[in-house]
Amino acid sequence: MYTYKIHLHRETDGGFTVSVPALPGCITYGEDVDEAIAMAKEAIELYIEELQERGEAVPDDSNTLEYSLNLQTV
């Protein structure tokens, strides 16, 4: 089992671009949040398959902690 953090970026013209920081170049898009998450799952699965076919290690985020900070500037 692999664990991945995904980043959803709202696009100005609609929809969401999704990136997977642990998998460089793994980027996809969805018209809404649910579609974006589904597309991310598919993209991650294909990325992992490719790494395994090449005999490369599969990175994941299982040992990564993530925090969001809100800063108010003066």
Predicted model as a PDB file, atoms N, CA, C, CB and O in Angstrom, pLDDT in the B-factor column:
MODEL        1                                                                  
ATOM      1  N   MET A   1       0.851  -1.181   0.000  1.00 88.00           N  
ATOM      2  CA  MET A   1       0.000   0.000   0.000  1.00 88.00           C  
ATOM      3  C   MET A   1       0.892   1.237   0.000  1.00 88.00           C  
ATOM      4  CB  MET A   1      -0.966   0.002   1.227  1.00 88.00           C  
ATOM      5  O   MET A   1       1.852   1.329   0.764  1.00 88.00           O  
ATOM      6  N   TYR A   2       0.562   2.164  -0.853  1.00 93.00           N  
ATOM      7  CA  TYR A   2       1.305   3.417  -0.960  1.00 93.00           C  
ATOM      8  C   TYR A   2       0.414   4.572  -0.497  1.00 93.00           C  
ATOM      9  CB  TYR A   2       1.799   3.649  -2.422  1.00 93.00           C  
ATOM     10  O   TYR A   2      -0.810   4.513  -0.615  1.00 93.00           O  
ATOM     11  N   THR A   3       1.039   5.605   0.022  1.00 94.00           N  
ATOM     12  CA  THR A   3       0.337   6.796   0.479  1.00 94.00           C  
ATOM     13  C   THR A   3       0.843   7.996  -0.311  1.00 94.00           C  
ATOM     14  CB  THR A   3       0.532   7.012   2.007  1.00 94.00           C  
ATOM     15  O   THR A   3       2.051   8.197  -0.436  1.00 94.00           O  
ATOM     16  N   TYR A   4      -0.079   8.793  -0.843  1.00 96.00           N  
ATOM     17  CA  TYR A   4       0.307   9.977  -1.616  1.00 96.00           C  
ATOM     18  C   TYR A   4      -0.511  11.178  -1.213  1.00 96.00           C  
ATOM     19  CB  TYR A   4       0.149   9.722  -3.107  1.00 96.00           C  
ATOM     20  O   TYR A   4      -1.723  11.089  -1.015  1.00 96.00           O  
ATOM     21  N   LYS A   5       0.160  12.296  -1.095  1.00 95.00           N  
ATOM     22  CA  LYS A   5      -0.506  13.573  -0.925  1.00 95.00           C  
ATOM     23  C   LYS A   5      -0.707  14.145  -2.323  1.00 95.00           C  
ATOM     24  CB  LYS A   5       0.323  14.551   0.000  1.00 95.00           C  
ATOM     25  O   LYS A   5       0.175  14.053  -3.178  1.00 95.00           O  
ATOM     26  N   ILE A   6      -1.869  14.732  -2.542  1.00 96.00           N  
ATOM     27  CA  ILE A   6      -2.119  15.369  -3.836  1.00 96.00           C  
ATOM     28  C   ILE A   6      -2.468  16.833  -3.588  1.00 96.00           C  
ATOM     29  CB  ILE A   6      -3.269  14.639  -4.622  1.00 96.00           C  
ATOM     30  O   ILE A   6      -3.071  17.176  -2.571  1.00 96.00           O  
ATOM     31  N   HIS A   7      -2.088  17.671  -4.511  1.00 96.00           N  
ATOM     32  CA  HIS A   7      -2.420  19.096  -4.441  1.00 96.00           C  
ATOM     33  C   HIS A   7      -3.405  19.417  -5.553  1.00 96.00           C  
ATOM     34  CB  HIS A   7      -1.141  19.987  -4.556  1.00 96.00           C  
ATOM     35  O   HIS A   7      -3.136  19.148  -6.723  1.00 96.00           O  
ATOM     36  N   LEU A   8      -4.535  19.985  -5.194  1.00 97.00           N  
ATOM     37  CA  LEU A   8      -5.535  20.421  -6.164  1.00 97.00           C  
ATOM     38  C   LEU A   8      -5.448  21.935  -6.283  1.00 97.00           C  
ATOM     39  CB  LEU A   8      -6.975  19.969  -5.745  1.00 97.00           C  
ATOM     40  O   LEU A   8      -5.565  22.658  -5.293  1.00 97.00           O  
ATOM     41  N   HIS A   9      -5.245  22.398  -7.491  1.00 97.00           N  
ATOM     42  CA  HIS A   9      -5.133  23.828  -7.754  1.00 97.00           C  
ATOM     43  C   HIS A   9      -6.334  24.247  -8.604  1.00 97.00           C  
ATOM     44  CB  HIS A   9      -3.776  24.175  -8.472  1.00 97.00           C  
ATOM     45  O   HIS A   9      -6.502  23.778  -9.730  1.00 97.00           O  
ATOM     46  N   ARG A  10      -7.175  25.145  -8.048  1.00 97.00           N  
ATOM     47  CA  ARG A  10      -8.353  25.617  -8.775  1.00 97.00           C  
ATOM     48  C   ARG A  10      -7.888  26.493  -9.936  1.00 97.00           C  
ATOM     49  CB  ARG A  10      -9.327  26.405  -7.831  1.00 97.00           C  
ATOM     50  O   ARG A  10      -7.109  27.427  -9.742  1.00 97.00           O  
ATOM     51  N   GLU A  11      -8.363  26.192 -11.129  1.00 97.00           N  
ATOM     52  CA  GLU A  11      -8.011  26.964 -12.320  1.00 97.00           C  
ATOM     53  C   GLU A  11      -8.978  28.127 -12.493  1.00 97.00           C  
ATOM     54  CB  GLU A  11      -8.017  26.067 -13.578  1.00 97.00           C  
ATOM     55  O   GLU A  11     -10.157  27.997 -12.165  1.00 97.00           O  
ATOM     56  N   THR A  12      -8.508  29.248 -12.995  1.00 97.00           N  
ATOM     57  CA  THR A  12      -9.355  30.432 -13.153  1.00 97.00           C  
ATOM     58  C   THR A  12     -10.504  30.203 -14.135  1.00 97.00           C  
ATOM     59  CB  THR A  12      -8.516  31.606 -13.617  1.00 97.00           C  
ATOM     60  O   THR A  12     -11.572  30.798 -13.993  1.00 97.00           O  
ATOM     61  N   ASP A  13     -10.287  29.346 -15.125  1.00 95.00           N  
ATOM     62  CA  ASP A  13     -11.340  29.082 -16.102  1.00 95.00           C  
ATOM     63  C   ASP A  13     -12.156  27.837 -15.746  1.00 95.00           C  
ATOM     64  CB  ASP A  13     -10.733  28.921 -17.488  1.00 95.00           C  
ATOM     65  O   ASP A  13     -12.930  27.351 -16.570  1.00 95.00           O  
ATOM     66  N   GLY A  14     -11.991  27.322 -14.532  1.00 96.00           N  
ATOM     67  CA  GLY A  14     -12.756  26.174 -14.053  1.00 96.00           C  
ATOM     68  C   GLY A  14     -11.929  24.913 -13.959  1.00 96.00           C  
ATOM     69  O   GLY A  14     -10.905  24.769 -14.626  1.00 96.00           O  
ATOM     70  N   GLY A  15     -12.380  24.015 -13.133  1.00 97.00           N  
ATOM     71  CA  GLY A  15     -11.697  22.743 -12.955  1.00 97.00           C  
ATOM     72  C   GLY A  15     -10.506  22.838 -12.027  1.00 97.00           C  
ATOM     73  O   GLY A  15     -10.205  23.892 -11.466  1.00 97.00           O  
ATOM     74  N   PHE A  16      -9.835  21.703 -11.881  1.00 98.00           N  
ATOM     75  CA  PHE A  16      -8.712  21.589 -10.964  1.00 98.00           C  
ATOM     76  C   PHE A  16      -7.553  20.846 -11.614  1.00 98.00           C  
ATOM     77  CB  PHE A  16      -9.142  20.882  -9.682  1.00 98.00           C  
ATOM     78  O   PHE A  16      -7.740  19.789 -12.217  1.00 98.00           O  
ATOM     79  N   THR A  17      -6.374  21.398 -11.490  1.00 98.00           N  
ATOM     80  CA  THR A  17      -5.164  20.687 -11.871  1.00 98.00           C  
ATOM     81  C   THR A  17      -4.651  19.999 -10.613  1.00 98.00           C  
ATOM     82  CB  THR A  17      -4.079  21.657 -12.495  1.00 98.00           C  
ATOM     83  O   THR A  17      -4.614  20.600  -9.539  1.00 98.00           O  
ATOM     84  N   VAL A  18      -4.258  18.741 -10.752  1.00 98.00           N  
ATOM     85  CA  VAL A  18      -3.791  17.956  -9.615  1.00 98.00           C  
ATOM     86  C   VAL A  18      -2.337  17.569  -9.840  1.00 98.00           C  
ATOM     87  CB  VAL A  18      -4.672  16.695  -9.406  1.00 98.00           C  
ATOM     88  O   VAL A  18      -1.967  17.104 -10.918  1.00 98.00           O  
ATOM     89  N   SER A  19      -1.512  17.766  -8.805  1.00 97.00           N  
ATOM     90  CA  SER A  19      -0.122  17.324  -8.866  1.00 97.00           C  
ATOM     91  C   SER A  19       0.147  16.399  -7.684  1.00 97.00           C  
ATOM     92  CB  SER A  19       0.859  18.540  -8.859  1.00 97.00           C  
ATOM     93  O   SER A  19      -0.500  16.483  -6.640  1.00 97.00           O  
ATOM     94  N   VAL A  20       1.130  15.507  -7.881  1.00 96.00           N  
ATOM     95  CA  VAL A  20       1.516  14.548  -6.861  1.00 96.00           C  
ATOM     96  C   VAL A  20       2.999  14.811  -6.554  1.00 96.00           C  
ATOM     97  CB  VAL A  20       1.263  13.050  -7.335  1.00 96.00           C  
ATOM     98  O   VAL A  20       3.868  14.329  -7.280  1.00 96.00           O  
ATOM     99  N   PRO A  21       3.294  15.562  -5.498  1.00 95.00           N  
ATOM    100  CA  PRO A  21       4.671  15.972  -5.231  1.00 95.00           C  
ATOM    101  C   PRO A  21       5.686  14.823  -5.148  1.00 95.00           C  
ATOM    102  CB  PRO A  21       4.705  16.734  -3.960  1.00 95.00           C  
ATOM    103  O   PRO A  21       6.834  14.995  -5.559  1.00 95.00           O  
ATOM    104  N   ALA A  22       5.294  13.678  -4.635  1.00 95.00           N  
ATOM    105  CA  ALA A  22       6.228  12.559  -4.493  1.00 95.00           C  
ATOM    106  C   ALA A  22       6.562  11.897  -5.830  1.00 95.00           C  
ATOM    107  CB  ALA A  22       5.653  11.525  -3.547  1.00 95.00           C  
ATOM    108  O   ALA A  22       7.525  11.136  -5.926  1.00 95.00           O  
ATOM    109  N   LEU A  23       5.758  12.189  -6.867  1.00 97.00           N  
ATOM    110  CA  LEU A  23       5.957  11.594  -8.183  1.00 97.00           C  
ATOM    111  C   LEU A  23       6.156  12.708  -9.205  1.00 97.00           C  
ATOM    112  CB  LEU A  23       4.754  10.690  -8.575  1.00 97.00           C  
ATOM    113  O   LEU A  23       5.188  13.168  -9.810  1.00 97.00           O  
ATOM    114  N   PRO A  24       7.388  13.143  -9.405  1.00 95.00           N  
ATOM    115  CA  PRO A  24       7.651  14.268 -10.318  1.00 95.00           C  
ATOM    116  C   PRO A  24       7.028  14.055 -11.696  1.00 95.00           C  
ATOM    117  CB  PRO A  24       9.153  14.479 -10.466  1.00 95.00           C  
ATOM    118  O   PRO A  24       7.196  13.006 -12.317  1.00 95.00           O  
ATOM    119  N   GLY A  25       6.311  15.071 -12.154  1.00 96.00           N  
ATOM    120  CA  GLY A  25       5.687  15.005 -13.467  1.00 96.00           C  
ATOM    121  C   GLY A  25       4.328  14.345 -13.470  1.00 96.00           C  
ATOM    122  O   GLY A  25       3.684  14.279 -14.517  1.00 96.00           O  
ATOM    123  N   CYS A  26       3.870  13.853 -12.332  1.00 97.00           N  
ATOM    124  CA  CYS A  26       2.550  13.217 -12.254  1.00 97.00           C  
ATOM    125  C   CYS A  26       1.520  14.322 -12.023  1.00 97.00           C  
ATOM    126  CB  CYS A  26       2.493  12.127 -11.103  1.00 97.00           C  
ATOM    127  O   CYS A  26       1.292  14.762 -10.896  1.00 97.00           O  
ATOM    128  N   ILE A  27       0.909  14.755 -13.121  1.00 98.00           N  
ATOM    129  CA  ILE A  27      -0.040  15.870 -13.096  1.00 98.00           C  
ATOM    130  C   ILE A  27      -1.256  15.474 -13.937  1.00 98.00           C  
ATOM    131  CB  ILE A  27       0.620  17.198 -13.638  1.00 98.00           C  
ATOM    132  O   ILE A  27      -1.120  14.845 -14.986  1.00 98.00           O  
ATOM    133  N   THR A  28      -2.443  15.849 -13.462  1.00 98.00           N  
ATOM    134  CA  THR A  28      -3.662  15.551 -14.198  1.00 98.00           C  
ATOM    135  C   THR A  28      -4.670  16.664 -13.955  1.00 98.00           C  
ATOM    136  CB  THR A  28      -4.245  14.176 -13.782  1.00 98.00           C  
ATOM    137  O   THR A  28      -4.353  17.660 -13.305  1.00 98.00           O  
ATOM    138  N   TYR A  29      -5.878  16.501 -14.469  1.00 98.00           N  
ATOM    139  CA  TYR A  29      -6.895  17.551 -14.402  1.00 98.00           C  
ATOM    140  C   TYR A  29      -8.276  16.925 -14.253  1.00 98.00           C  
ATOM    141  CB  TYR A  29      -6.841  18.452 -15.659  1.00 98.00           C  
ATOM    142  O   TYR A  29      -8.532  15.833 -14.759  1.00 98.00           O  
ATOM    143  N   GLY A  30      -9.159  17.629 -13.556  1.00 97.00           N  
ATOM    144  CA  GLY A  30     -10.551  17.209 -13.456  1.00 97.00           C  
ATOM    145  C   GLY A  30     -11.466  18.411 -13.462  1.00 97.00           C  
ATOM    146  O   GLY A  30     -11.088  19.484 -12.991  1.00 97.00           O  
ATOM    147  N   GLU A  31     -12.670  18.245 -13.992  1.00 98.00           N  
ATOM    148  CA  GLU A  31     -13.637  19.339 -14.073  1.00 98.00           C  
ATOM    149  C   GLU A  31     -14.142  19.767 -12.694  1.00 98.00           C  
ATOM    150  CB  GLU A  31     -14.812  18.928 -14.946  1.00 98.00           C  
ATOM    151  O   GLU A  31     -14.483  20.932 -12.488  1.00 98.00           O  
ATOM    152  N   ASP A  32     -14.190  18.810 -11.742  1.00 97.00           N  
ATOM    153  CA  ASP A  32     -14.589  19.123 -10.371  1.00 97.00           C  
ATOM    154  C   ASP A  32     -13.698  18.316  -9.421  1.00 97.00           C  
ATOM    155  CB  ASP A  32     -16.116  18.803 -10.130  1.00 97.00           C  
ATOM    156  O   ASP A  32     -12.864  17.529  -9.868  1.00 97.00           O  
ATOM    157  N   VAL A  33     -13.875  18.513  -8.124  1.00 97.00           N  
ATOM    158  CA  VAL A  33     -13.000  17.864  -7.143  1.00 97.00           C  
ATOM    159  C   VAL A  33     -13.071  16.345  -7.263  1.00 97.00           C  
ATOM    160  CB  VAL A  33     -13.378  18.296  -5.719  1.00 97.00           C  
ATOM    161  O   VAL A  33     -12.034  15.682  -7.265  1.00 97.00           O  
ATOM    162  N   ASP A  34     -14.258  15.792  -7.363  1.00 97.00           N  
ATOM    163  CA  ASP A  34     -14.396  14.335  -7.439  1.00 97.00           C  
ATOM    164  C   ASP A  34     -13.697  13.771  -8.672  1.00 97.00           C  
ATOM    165  CB  ASP A  34     -15.872  13.943  -7.455  1.00 97.00           C  
ATOM    166  O   ASP A  34     -12.998  12.761  -8.585  1.00 97.00           O  
ATOM    167  N   GLU A  35     -13.883  14.418  -9.811  1.00 98.00           N  
ATOM    168  CA  GLU A  35     -13.220  13.952 -11.031  1.00 98.00           C  
ATOM    169  C   GLU A  35     -11.708  14.122 -10.920  1.00 98.00           C  
ATOM    170  CB  GLU A  35     -13.752  14.712 -12.260  1.00 98.00           C  
ATOM    171  O   GLU A  35     -10.954  13.261 -11.374  1.00 98.00           O  
ATOM    172  N   ALA A  36     -11.264  15.217 -10.325  1.00 98.00           N  
ATOM    173  CA  ALA A  36      -9.830  15.453 -10.170  1.00 98.00           C  
ATOM    174  C   ALA A  36      -9.196  14.365  -9.309  1.00 98.00           C  
ATOM    175  CB  ALA A  36      -9.574  16.836  -9.552  1.00 98.00           C  
ATOM    176  O   ALA A  36      -8.106  13.889  -9.627  1.00 98.00           O  
ATOM    177  N   ILE A  37      -9.853  13.967  -8.235  1.00 97.00           N  
ATOM    178  CA  ILE A  37      -9.334  12.911  -7.360  1.00 97.00           C  
ATOM    179  C   ILE A  37      -9.312  11.580  -8.097  1.00 97.00           C  
ATOM    180  CB  ILE A  37     -10.183  12.798  -6.075  1.00 97.00           C  
ATOM    181  O   ILE A  37      -8.336  10.838  -7.995  1.00 97.00           O  
ATOM    182  N   ALA A  38     -10.368  11.265  -8.837  1.00 98.00           N  
ATOM    183  CA  ALA A  38     -10.407  10.020  -9.616  1.00 98.00           C  
ATOM    184  C   ALA A  38      -9.296   9.990 -10.656  1.00 98.00           C  
ATOM    185  CB  ALA A  38     -11.770   9.858 -10.303  1.00 98.00           C  
ATOM    186  O   ALA A  38      -8.646   8.963 -10.850  1.00 98.00           O  
ATOM    187  N   MET A  39      -9.081  11.118 -11.322  1.00 98.00           N  
ATOM    188  CA  MET A  39      -8.018  11.194 -12.323  1.00 98.00           C  
ATOM    189  C   MET A  39      -6.642  11.047 -11.671  1.00 98.00           C  
ATOM    190  CB  MET A  39      -8.100  12.524 -13.093  1.00 98.00           C  
ATOM    191  O   MET A  39      -5.740  10.435 -12.242  1.00 98.00           O  
ATOM    192  N   ALA A  40      -6.490  11.613 -10.469  1.00 98.00           N  
ATOM    193  CA  ALA A  40      -5.223  11.492  -9.747  1.00 98.00           C  
ATOM    194  C   ALA A  40      -4.935  10.030  -9.403  1.00 98.00           C  
ATOM    195  CB  ALA A  40      -5.251  12.347  -8.462  1.00 98.00           C  
ATOM    196  O   ALA A  40      -3.803   9.569  -9.555  1.00 98.00           O  
ATOM    197  N   LYS A  41      -5.938   9.311  -8.949  1.00 98.00           N  
ATOM    198  CA  LYS A  41      -5.765   7.890  -8.630  1.00 98.00           C  
ATOM    199  C   LYS A  41      -5.290   7.123  -9.861  1.00 98.00           C  
ATOM    200  CB  LYS A  41      -7.084   7.284  -8.099  1.00 98.00           C  
ATOM    201  O   LYS A  41      -4.368   6.311  -9.783  1.00 98.00           O  
ATOM    202  N   GLU A  42      -5.926   7.389 -10.986  1.00 98.00           N  
ATOM    203  CA  GLU A  42      -5.546   6.703 -12.229  1.00 98.00           C  
ATOM    204  C   GLU A  42      -4.118   7.071 -12.643  1.00 98.00           C  
ATOM    205  CB  GLU A  42      -6.535   7.058 -13.364  1.00 98.00           C  
ATOM    206  O   GLU A  42      -3.339   6.202 -13.036  1.00 98.00           O  
ATOM    207  N   ALA A  43      -3.781   8.347 -12.555  1.00 98.00           N  
ATOM    208  CA  ALA A  43      -2.436   8.792 -12.935  1.00 98.00           C  
ATOM    209  C   ALA A  43      -1.377   8.169 -12.031  1.00 98.00           C  
ATOM    210  CB  ALA A  43      -2.342  10.325 -12.877  1.00 98.00           C  
ATOM    211  O   ALA A  43      -0.316   7.767 -12.508  1.00 98.00           O  
ATOM    212  N   ILE A  44      -1.656   8.086 -10.732  1.00 98.00           N  
ATOM    213  CA  ILE A  44      -0.718   7.485  -9.786  1.00 98.00           C  
ATOM    214  C   ILE A  44      -0.525   6.003 -10.099  1.00 98.00           C  
ATOM    215  CB  ILE A  44      -1.217   7.668  -8.337  1.00 98.00           C  
ATOM    216  O   ILE A  44       0.604   5.512 -10.103  1.00 98.00           O  
ATOM    217  N   GLU A  45      -1.608   5.295 -10.359  1.00 98.00           N  
ATOM    218  CA  GLU A  45      -1.514   3.869 -10.687  1.00 98.00           C  
ATOM    219  C   GLU A  45      -0.657   3.645 -11.927  1.00 98.00           C  
ATOM    220  CB  GLU A  45      -2.911   3.275 -10.902  1.00 98.00           C  
ATOM    221  O   GLU A  45       0.186   2.747 -11.946  1.00 98.00           O  
ATOM    222  N   LEU A  46      -0.867   4.456 -12.963  1.00 98.00           N  
ATOM    223  CA  LEU A  46      -0.071   4.319 -14.186  1.00 98.00           C  
ATOM    224  C   LEU A  46       1.400   4.656 -13.937  1.00 98.00           C  
ATOM    225  CB  LEU A  46      -0.635   5.221 -15.289  1.00 98.00           C  
ATOM    226  O   LEU A  46       2.287   3.995 -14.477  1.00 98.00           O  
ATOM    227  N   TYR A  47       1.656   5.668 -13.134  1.00 98.00           N  
ATOM    228  CA  TYR A  47       3.021   6.072 -12.798  1.00 98.00           C  
ATOM    229  C   TYR A  47       3.736   4.929 -12.070  1.00 98.00           C  
ATOM    230  CB  TYR A  47       3.014   7.359 -11.925  1.00 98.00           C  
ATOM    231  O   TYR A  47       4.877   4.597 -12.392  1.00 98.00           O  
ATOM    232  N   ILE A  48       3.055   4.332 -11.085  1.00 97.00           N  
ATOM    233  CA  ILE A  48       3.640   3.227 -10.320  1.00 97.00           C  
ATOM    234  C   ILE A  48       3.918   2.037 -11.237  1.00 97.00           C  
ATOM    235  CB  ILE A  48       2.701   2.806  -9.163  1.00 97.00           C  
ATOM    236  O   ILE A  48       4.981   1.424 -11.152  1.00 97.00           O  
ATOM    237  N   GLU A  49       2.971   1.710 -12.111  1.00 97.00           N  
ATOM    238  CA  GLU A  49       3.180   0.602 -13.059  1.00 97.00           C  
ATOM    239  C   GLU A  49       4.443   0.821 -13.885  1.00 97.00           C  
ATOM    240  CB  GLU A  49       1.962   0.450 -13.993  1.00 97.00           C  
ATOM    241  O   GLU A  49       5.242  -0.097 -14.071  1.00 97.00           O  
ATOM    242  N   GLU A  50       4.614   2.038 -14.374  1.00 97.00           N  
ATOM    243  CA  GLU A  50       5.790   2.365 -15.190  1.00 97.00           C  
ATOM    244  C   GLU A  50       7.077   2.200 -14.394  1.00 97.00           C  
ATOM    245  CB  GLU A  50       5.689   3.797 -15.727  1.00 97.00           C  
ATOM    246  O   GLU A  50       8.051   1.637 -14.893  1.00 97.00           O  
ATOM    247  N   LEU A  51       7.084   2.691 -13.157  1.00 97.00           N  
ATOM    248  CA  LEU A  51       8.280   2.538 -12.316  1.00 97.00           C  
ATOM    249  C   LEU A  51       8.596   1.057 -12.082  1.00 97.00           C  
ATOM    250  CB  LEU A  51       8.084   3.260 -10.961  1.00 97.00           C  
ATOM    251  O   LEU A  51       9.752   0.641 -12.170  1.00 97.00           O  
ATOM    252  N   GLN A  52       7.566   0.272 -11.785  1.00 97.00           N  
ATOM    253  CA  GLN A  52       7.767  -1.153 -11.526  1.00 97.00           C  
ATOM    254  C   GLN A  52       8.268  -1.883 -12.769  1.00 97.00           C  
ATOM    255  CB  GLN A  52       6.469  -1.789 -11.038  1.00 97.00           C  
ATOM    256  O   GLN A  52       9.126  -2.761 -12.668  1.00 97.00           O  
ATOM    257  N   GLU A  53       7.740  -1.529 -13.937  1.00 97.00           N  
ATOM    258  CA  GLU A  53       8.193  -2.154 -15.178  1.00 97.00           C  
ATOM    259  C   GLU A  53       9.671  -1.868 -15.433  1.00 97.00           C  
ATOM    260  CB  GLU A  53       7.352  -1.664 -16.359  1.00 97.00           C  
ATOM    261  O   GLU A  53      10.384  -2.702 -15.990  1.00 97.00           O  
ATOM    262  N   ARG A  54      10.121  -0.696 -15.027  1.00 96.00           N  
ATOM    263  CA  ARG A  54      11.530  -0.321 -15.191  1.00 96.00           C  
ATOM    264  C   ARG A  54      12.424  -0.857 -14.078  1.00 96.00           C  
ATOM    265  CB  ARG A  54      11.654   1.180 -15.251  1.00 96.00           C  
ATOM    266  O   ARG A  54      13.648  -0.745 -14.147  1.00 96.00           O  
ATOM    267  N   GLY A  55      11.805  -1.440 -13.053  1.00 97.00           N  
ATOM    268  CA  GLY A  55      12.574  -1.957 -11.925  1.00 97.00           C  
ATOM    269  C   GLY A  55      13.048  -0.864 -10.980  1.00 97.00           C  
ATOM    270  O   GLY A  55      14.000  -1.057 -10.224  1.00 97.00           O  
ATOM    271  N   GLU A  56      12.385   0.279 -11.026  1.00 97.00           N  
ATOM    272  CA  GLU A  56      12.766   1.404 -10.175  1.00 97.00           C  
ATOM    273  C   GLU A  56      11.988   1.382  -8.861  1.00 97.00           C  
ATOM    274  CB  GLU A  56      12.532   2.732 -10.906  1.00 97.00           C  
ATOM    275  O   GLU A  56      10.907   0.800  -8.775  1.00 97.00           O  
ATOM    276  N   ALA A  57      12.553   2.021  -7.845  1.00 95.00           N  
ATOM    277  CA  ALA A  57      11.884   2.133  -6.551  1.00 95.00           C  
ATOM    278  C   ALA A  57      10.652   3.022  -6.690  1.00 95.00           C  
ATOM    279  CB  ALA A  57      12.850   2.698  -5.474  1.00 95.00           C  
ATOM    280  O   ALA A  57      10.636   3.965  -7.481  1.00 95.00           O  
ATOM    281  N   VAL A  58       9.631   2.708  -5.913  1.00 96.00           N  
ATOM    282  CA  VAL A  58       8.392   3.481  -5.936  1.00 96.00           C  
ATOM    283  C   VAL A  58       8.351   4.356  -4.679  1.00 96.00           C  
ATOM    284  CB  VAL A  58       7.133   2.539  -6.015  1.00 96.00           C  
ATOM    285  O   VAL A  58       8.168   3.840  -3.577  1.00 96.00           O  
ATOM    286  N   PRO A  59       8.520   5.670  -4.833  1.00 95.00           N  
ATOM    287  CA  PRO A  59       8.459   6.554  -3.666  1.00 95.00           C  
ATOM    288  C   PRO A  59       7.017   6.780  -3.229  1.00 95.00           C  
ATOM    289  CB  PRO A  59       9.132   7.899  -3.973  1.00 95.00           C  
ATOM    290  O   PRO A  59       6.087   6.644  -4.025  1.00 95.00           O  
ATOM    291  N   ASP A  60       6.843   7.127  -1.960  1.00 93.00           N  
ATOM    292  CA  ASP A  60       5.520   7.522  -1.492  1.00 93.00           C  
ATOM    293  C   ASP A  60       5.672   8.495  -0.325  1.00 93.00           C  
ATOM    294  CB  ASP A  60       4.682   6.281  -1.073  1.00 93.00           C  
ATOM    295  O   ASP A  60       6.787   8.841   0.065  1.00 93.00           O  
ATOM    296  N   ASP A  61       4.547   8.927   0.223  1.00 93.00           N  
ATOM    297  CA  ASP A  61       4.537   9.913   1.292  1.00 93.00           C  
ATOM    298  C   ASP A  61       4.243   9.316   2.659  1.00 93.00           C  
ATOM    299  CB  ASP A  61       3.535  10.971   0.988  1.00 93.00           C  
ATOM    300  O   ASP A  61       3.839  10.049   3.562  1.00 93.00           O  
ATOM    301  N   SER A  62       4.428   8.022   2.845  1.00 91.00           N  
ATOM    302  CA  SER A  62       4.044   7.396   4.107  1.00 91.00           C  
ATOM    303  C   SER A  62       4.832   7.938   5.301  1.00 91.00           C  
ATOM    304  CB  SER A  62       4.234   5.901   4.012  1.00 91.00           C  
ATOM    305  O   SER A  62       4.355   7.850   6.433  1.00 91.00           O  
ATOM    306  N   ASN A  63       6.017   8.490   5.080  1.00 90.00           N  
ATOM    307  CA  ASN A  63       6.811   9.041   6.180  1.00 90.00           C  
ATOM    308  C   ASN A  63       6.877  10.564   6.144  1.00 90.00           C  
ATOM    309  CB  ASN A  63       8.215   8.471   6.140  1.00 90.00           C  
ATOM    310  O   ASN A  63       7.775  11.167   6.732  1.00 90.00           O  
ATOM    311  N   THR A  64       5.925  11.180   5.454  1.00 89.00           N  
ATOM    312  CA  THR A  64       5.918  12.626   5.299  1.00 89.00           C  
ATOM    313  C   THR A  64       4.782  13.233   6.108  1.00 89.00           C  
ATOM    314  CB  THR A  64       5.792  13.013   3.819  1.00 89.00           C  
ATOM    315  O   THR A  64       3.646  12.762   6.053  1.00 89.00           O  
ATOM    316  N   LEU A  65       5.094  14.271   6.851  1.00 86.00           N  
ATOM    317  CA  LEU A  65       4.073  15.038   7.557  1.00 86.00           C  
ATOM    318  C   LEU A  65       3.854  16.328   6.797  1.00 86.00           C  
ATOM    319  CB  LEU A  65       4.482  15.318   9.039  1.00 86.00           C  
ATOM    320  O   LEU A  65       4.786  16.888   6.220  1.00 86.00           O  
ATOM    321  N   GLU A  66       2.631  16.790   6.799  1.00 85.00           N  
ATOM    322  CA  GLU A  66       2.331  18.025   6.079  1.00 85.00           C  
ATOM    323  C   GLU A  66       1.460  18.914   6.948  1.00 85.00           C  
ATOM    324  CB  GLU A  66       1.635  17.729   4.727  1.00 85.00           C  
ATOM    325  O   GLU A  66       0.516  18.453   7.590  1.00 85.00           O  
ATOM    326  N   TYR A  67       1.789  20.176   6.955  1.00 86.00           N  
ATOM    327  CA  TYR A  67       1.031  21.169   7.693  1.00 86.00           C  
ATOM    328  C   TYR A  67       0.691  22.321   6.778  1.00 86.00           C  
ATOM    329  CB  TYR A  67       1.809  21.661   8.917  1.00 86.00           C  
ATOM    330  O   TYR A  67       1.430  22.621   5.840  1.00 86.00           O  
ATOM    331  N   SER A  68      -0.417  22.961   7.048  1.00 87.00           N  
ATOM    332  CA  SER A  68      -0.775  24.195   6.343  1.00 87.00           C  
ATOM    333  C   SER A  68      -0.719  25.325   7.357  1.00 87.00           C  
ATOM    334  CB  SER A  68      -2.202  24.097   5.671  1.00 87.00           C  
ATOM    335  O   SER A  68      -1.282  25.228   8.447  1.00 87.00           O  
ATOM    336  N   LEU A  69      -0.046  26.375   6.990  1.00 90.00           N  
ATOM    337  CA  LEU A  69       0.076  27.538   7.861  1.00 90.00           C  
ATOM    338  C   LEU A  69      -0.636  28.724   7.222  1.00 90.00           C  
ATOM    339  CB  LEU A  69       1.565  27.874   8.136  1.00 90.00           C  
ATOM    340  O   LEU A  69      -0.479  28.975   6.027  1.00 90.00           O  
ATOM    341  N   ASN A  70      -1.395  29.433   7.993  1.00 92.00           N  
ATOM    342  CA  ASN A  70      -2.025  30.672   7.536  1.00 92.00           C  
ATOM    343  C   ASN A  70      -1.291  31.825   8.194  1.00 92.00           C  
ATOM    344  CB  ASN A  70      -3.562  30.707   7.872  1.00 92.00           C  
ATOM    345  O   ASN A  70      -1.231  31.911   9.421  1.00 92.00           O  
ATOM    346  N   LEU A  71      -0.739  32.701   7.389  1.00 92.00           N  
ATOM    347  CA  LEU A  71       0.007  33.837   7.906  1.00 92.00           C  
ATOM    348  C   LEU A  71      -0.695  35.120   7.515  1.00 92.00           C  
ATOM    349  CB  LEU A  71       1.454  33.830   7.389  1.00 92.00           C  
ATOM    350  O   LEU A  71      -1.150  35.279   6.383  1.00 92.00           O  
ATOM    351  N   GLN A  72      -0.776  36.022   8.459  1.00 91.00           N  
ATOM    352  CA  GLN A  72      -1.363  37.329   8.192  1.00 91.00           C  
ATOM    353  C   GLN A  72      -0.216  38.330   8.242  1.00 91.00           C  
ATOM    354  CB  GLN A  72      -2.510  37.691   9.230  1.00 91.00           C  
ATOM    355  O   GLN A  72       0.440  38.477   9.274  1.00 91.00           O  
ATOM    356  N   THR A  73       0.026  39.017   7.131  1.00 86.00           N  
ATOM    357  CA  THR A  73       1.106  39.982   7.105  1.00 86.00           C  
ATOM    358  C   THR A  73       0.600  41.344   7.523  1.00 86.00           C  
ATOM    359  CB  THR A  73       1.737  40.048   5.724  1.00 86.00           C  
ATOM    360  O   THR A  73      -0.577  41.671   7.372  1.00 86.00           O  
ATOM    361  N   VAL A  74       1.500  42.109   8.039  1.00 77.00           N  
ATOM    362  CA  VAL A  74       1.146  43.453   8.525  1.00 77.00           C  
ATOM    363  C   VAL A  74       1.508  44.482   7.493  1.00 77.00           C  
ATOM    364  CB  VAL A  74       1.848  43.772   9.855  1.00 77.00           C  
ATOM    365  O   VAL A  74       1.291  45.675   7.707  1.00 77.00           O  
TER     366      VAL A  74                                                      
ENDMDL                                                                          
END                                                                             
